[in-house]
Amino acid sequence: MSLEARSRPARKADADVARLREDFPALAQKIDGKPLAYLDNAASAQCPRSVLDAIIEQQGMNHANVHRGVHRLAERATAAYEAARDKVAAFVNASREEIVFTRGTTDSINLVAASLGGSLLKPGDEILVSGMEHHSNIVPWQLIAARTGARLVPVPITPAGELDLEAFERALSDKTRILALTHVSNALGTVNPVKALTEKAQAAGALVVLDGAQAVPHFPVDVRDIGCDFYAFSGHKMFAGTGIGALYGRAALLDRMPPYQGGGEMILTVAFDSSTYNVLPYKFEAGTPNITGAVALGAAIDYLSRLDREAVAAYENELLAYATDRLLAIPALRIIGTAREKVGVASFVIDGIHAHDLGTIVNDESVAIRTGHHCAMPVMDFFGVAATARASLAFYNNGEDVDRLILGLEKARELFE
Amino acid sequence: MSGLKELYREVILDHNRSPRNFGEIENADRVVNGVNPLCGDKMTLYLKLDGDRIGDARFEGTGCAISIASSSLMTERVKGSTIEESLDLFNDVRDMLTGARDPDDRMEKLAVLAGVREFPSRVKCASLAWHALKSALTSDKREISTE
């Protein structure tokens, strides 16, 4: 790769991004007199005003429990909640009974692991995970493996941070019951070829669970085209609030699976000798859900749907290339994760300066990045680092955000010289 | 920038660049592993006791500048102190890091660690070594965590 920095993304895009930035109140603020450069989107992305408005309207005017009351507010709350489900279903090209609202990706994966794992797995069965998974796509499987006697099999990654495809083929066998794989790595930015991998895993007789938390904010996802059995994602990484997410599951599978949690909402009838369960997707939504969260997620999808998502993805890639070039011009800086297919993430280390010190020093320039192990300790172990600094992009970031990061990193180098 | 200059004082940068007492003590009387699970910082503290005094103190590990400098300064300071003096010092340093007291003359060089008080997310980086010290002197626990 050339060390000569590419020029900042084109002026036309700059103007478009400047307009989009006005939709995000958080981005307009100054911290200690310096404009915020928010480059921690892979941890949590900011909300546009339309999402904030939806939260206030739902919580302020339509607040009531769903699916129960006969009064007007209960009707409004139910309609808004179910309209959000329709939006989520359309967003990933699923049908509405295949969309379960959850607390987020972690909750979605735990649901699948507990319900499917408990009913499907037996001693000697294997669950394949990749070496680039977030802890949330490792630990739920470890727990269910310990309960059932199944075995967790990690598939290694390459020094570029891509899945080792030959090792993947070798690891697949007639013992493989589940492939649990991230669509996009949160620590490295690697985009996995999930369609091809799903096909291979299903041909071997496995079910495929994809972690889409880092994919949906960046590009359109079509679960039917991918062909996966489950797809999990979170609201707060795609410009809605925390505590809401969704699980897509193929209807035929969800129908056969036992409930995850018991309680109100998920039942049809309850007697002390037995209960009957509600239809999909309600069977998996015990208790009063995060109604406002779901409505906000729907509003975030509305926002994203108004964008030209192909153009947004192209702009983000251009900005990532610019950020990568400028980072590589810093002496002793190494990028962790150099996959050919990457989105949104530049993870890096600088020799002699710990990631936490980098994070604190760039924060002094009001630049927000993440530092640490990114809930992906196996990835850190693989690259032989304790922690990395990670700048992660959204479509509302611009060249100036990147330039301010570089300025902060240069200050860190001066300080530690 | 003033807060940042307070945090990364020359003493801190120097102890990060050239940590004192870095390495293992073979036949140590006390060995404690400390981790900060939030950031992955790890340190191992080795103490050699000489009666009721700390005869030697060394450490190994990886971490940020604050964490390495704090370990280095701690081992430098407690070497030769009695166990009781070291435990008193632990209390004073903890109070200084959390802002319960201001650094005074008794702190000597350790006063530089007070810079973390303006950076709540970094207090644990400075305190890891001190919790390892307390654990080494007061309990049989060989693993400690900042959480």
Chai-1 contact restraints between the chains, C-beta under 6 A:
chainA,res_idxA,chainB,res_idxB,connection_type,confidence,min_distance_angstrom,max_distance_angstrom,comment,restraint_id
A,H354,B,C64,contact,1.0,0.0,6.0,A-B,restraint_1
A,H356,B,C39,contact,1.0,0.0,6.0,A-B,restraint_2
A,H356,B,C64,contact,1.0,0.0,6.0,A-B,restraint_3
A,D357,B,C64,contact,1.0,0.0,6.0,A-B,restraint_4
A,D357,B,A65,contact,1.0,0.0,6.0,A-B,restraint_5
A,D364,B,L4,contact,1.0,0.0,6.0,A-B,restraint_6
A,G372,B,C39,contact,1.0,0.0,6.0,A-B,restraint_7
A,H373,B,G40,contact,1.0,0.0,6.0,A-B,restraint_8
A,A386,B,G40,contact,1.0,0.0,6.0,A-B,restraint_9
A,A386,B,T62,contact,1.0,0.0,6.0,A-B,restraint_10
A,A387,B,C39,contact,1.0,0.0,6.0,A-B,restraint_11
A,A387,B,G40,contact,1.0,0.0,6.0,A-B,restraint_12
A,L415,B,Y8,contact,1.0,0.0,6.0,A-B,restraint_13
